[in-house]
Structure formats: structure tokens, C-alpha cells
Amino acid sequence: MNTKHIKDRADRKKAKRAARKEAPALKPRAADVARGSQKRKVKKMAKGQRKR
């Protein structure tokens, strides 16, 4: 939700909470999907010479 046009902090907070309340509920994750499946994977570091 874009609230950049709302200057007052309290009004912006109110608008965000209202939008969050009326948003559809998230459905649970499927059993075969891992928790961190969306995380960026770390590439393997080169073996051999120390980095530090």
C-alpha cells in the first residue's frame, strides 16, 4: 500500500492498519514447501587461500 501522499503519521498508520485488516488472509504453506525456499541461496566460497 502506497501511503506517501499522507503527511500525518497517525493518519498514515490508521490507513495502513485498515488496509491490513481488509486484506485477504494468507493461506498456509503447502506441506512440501520448505520454510526458507524463497531465501537467496549462498554460493560456495572458493577453497584454498584464506580470505582474511
Contacts in CASP RR format, 6 or more apart in sequence:
PFRMAT RR
TARGET T0000
AUTHOR 0000-0000-0000
METHOD contacts of the structure
MODEL  1
MNTKHIKDRADRKKAKRAARKEAPALKPRAADVARGSQKRKVKKMAKGQR
KR
1 15 0 8 1.000
1 16 0 8 1.000
1 19 0 8 1.000
3 12 0 8 1.000
3 15 0 8 1.000
3 16 0 8 1.000
6 12 0 8 1.000
6 15 0 8 1.000
29 35 0 8 1.000
45 51 0 8 1.000
END
